């Protein structure tokens, strides 16, 4: 009798079914004419309540419950003070700076021109092909984490998904991810492992809240030339993929749907930055419920599988899905579900909540941390914990960046003098490596941090952020914006100082430049009659210098004579100890 062997092949759901298991994609009506519909009133629209199960625990998906139960921002964030922003993903492939994916569908943009040269016309070869071909073979999270640690960073902010809607992990709810398409790697998993191995705190950032209006350029077409009127690839359907490399992958899961029927969406899609006009996408409430639910599930997926120390959501208003600003389109309680789930899971795993949630630009809320993008506040801000964030050059790689460790260091000083943190992005090349300029810059930052760390880590603001030249009735400070040539060339002199109080309760005075040898400088704020520091000073020392300094505290300031050699760069720090 012959034995019959039957090979049992497990049934595998098509990738397009991932997000449909518990959150089925809704039916979408045919788009109406562009600018034919008015958005609903976001102010009177009741907040949509989502039905998303969360981890068990004391935190409920309401702001009231989050504020009541959150024990306070963990001490490690104050101690950390300096982090690196790992703002890296497939948009780096365009070598066109930030928002490449959106701008490649704008014929007037450099990104469009670069895309034509490297890939082809976006009606034939769009962003999905960029994803297919992107393979950062030199990306080594373990190696990079060590470089960042040696530069003095104490935490990493790691991009999980940008506005391009492409998840950089083994995503359960988004088939367009780095495991399925592109490098075929779980990049967040690799970063998480590297950080834990090196004792580095890390958070994962999420920027997909406003993808649904951000991607509207992909539904357009050239307005002139040989390809005039031929739709870009945002209009493609799942059926269009039959026989193509992307068969089984629904383009709607990447680009979203055409929302240009709402007045102002098409116009604002062609501005450099502006979000869609405030309001509710009233004809797409089922889609809005699906979208916000999918948005939350993806974040909760990362929390469940990678246990980050913090999470981050992008935006410009009080939180995701507020109906206005970057949260335009719908009002929903998705953010509250994500945060409550995050803290309950932290409590289950760690026994206490030592994590936090960055909700960009949100007012003071117990349980959230704020950010200052590009700039640093003029005054000290102790009302809430915050992180100043800026890129060297741009958020994604483009040629021609200015590399200067001095502007990085001064940015950190400006932030910590006002009681904040600083996280800086050094753009990674498309292949996943850092160029020589970036490596040199980071090495120099590390040298400075090791010499002056006592004034940085665990510090807090003093009574004033600093002293120095006054311009238009304000203290001169490093300009805002991404760090560029103008920041590298920005001039401070030996009258410009910033202050912190260290963990040892000593006062630290950062001179924003390096005075010449044997120069006598004066810190006016430390005079006995200035009202800032009336204490009697016991000792003044220069960090990194073993010799004794000549100094004298007088009514109008503290005078210090610098050593005969000053082999330092960027900024020197004086330690002031009181009797």
Secondary structure, DSSP 8 states (H G I E B T S, - for coil): --------------GGGGGGTTS----------TT-B--B-TTTS--B-------SSS--SSHHHHHHH---S-HHHHHH-EEEEE--SGGGGG-S-TTHHHHTT-TTSHHHHHHHHHT--TTTS-HHHHHHH---TT--HHHHHHHHHHTT--EEEEEEE-TT--BSS--SS-SSBTTTSSS-S-HHHHHHHHHHHHT-EEEEEE--TTHHHHGGGGG-BBSSSTTBT-B-GGG--TGGGTTSTTTT--THHHH----TTBTTHHHHHTSSS----SSB-GGGHHHHHHHHHHHHHHHHHHHHHH--SEEEE--SSSSSSBBSGGGBB-BB-HHHHHHHHHHHHHHHHHSS---EEEETT--S-TTEEEEEES---SS---SS-EEEEEEES-SS--TT----HHHHHHHHHHHHTTT-EEEEEE---TTS---HHHHHHHHHHHHHHHHHGGGTTT-B--SSSEE--EETTEE-----SSB-HHHHT----TT-EEEEE-TTS-EEEEESS---TT-EEEEGGGSTTSSS--S-EEEEEETT--S--EEEEETTEEEEE--S-----S-EEEEEEE-
